[in-house]
Amino acid sequence: MSKGIDYPSIDELLTKFNSKYKLAYLAGVLAKYIKEEKLEFDSSDYQCKSPIGIALEEILKGNLKSNI
């Protein structure tokens, strides 16, 4: 059974966005884009290998900004 996502932590992610709902929405949109566009990422740059994990790491790095 999977443990879920341990990294990045929700507390760290909420320093970037003040809403869990906004965070979930934006991570989902980015993960869908990563998966559908089959974007290539250097796996050594990320702890997570799944599209949602990569999206969350990108958010944590500050590479995603939002106007919503």
NORPE-V317093 format. One record per pair of residues at least 24 apart in sequence whose C-alpha atoms are under 8 Angstrom apart, sorted by the first residue. I is the first residue (numbers start at 1). J is the second residue. D is the distance in Angstrom with one decimal. If there is no record, write none. Layout:
{{I	J	D} {I	J	D}}
//
This chain:
{{5	53	7.6} {7	47	7.9} {7	48	7.7} {7	53	7.9} {8	53	7.9} {8	56	6.8} {8	57	6.5} {8	60	7.4} {12	60	7.1} {13	56	7.6} {13	59	7.2} {13	60	5.6} {16	59	7.3} {16	60	6.8} {16	62	7.2} {22	68	7.8} {27	52	6.5} {27	55	5.5} {27	56	5.9} {27	59	7.5} {28	52	6.7} {28	55	7.8} {30	55	5.8} {31	55	5.4}}
//
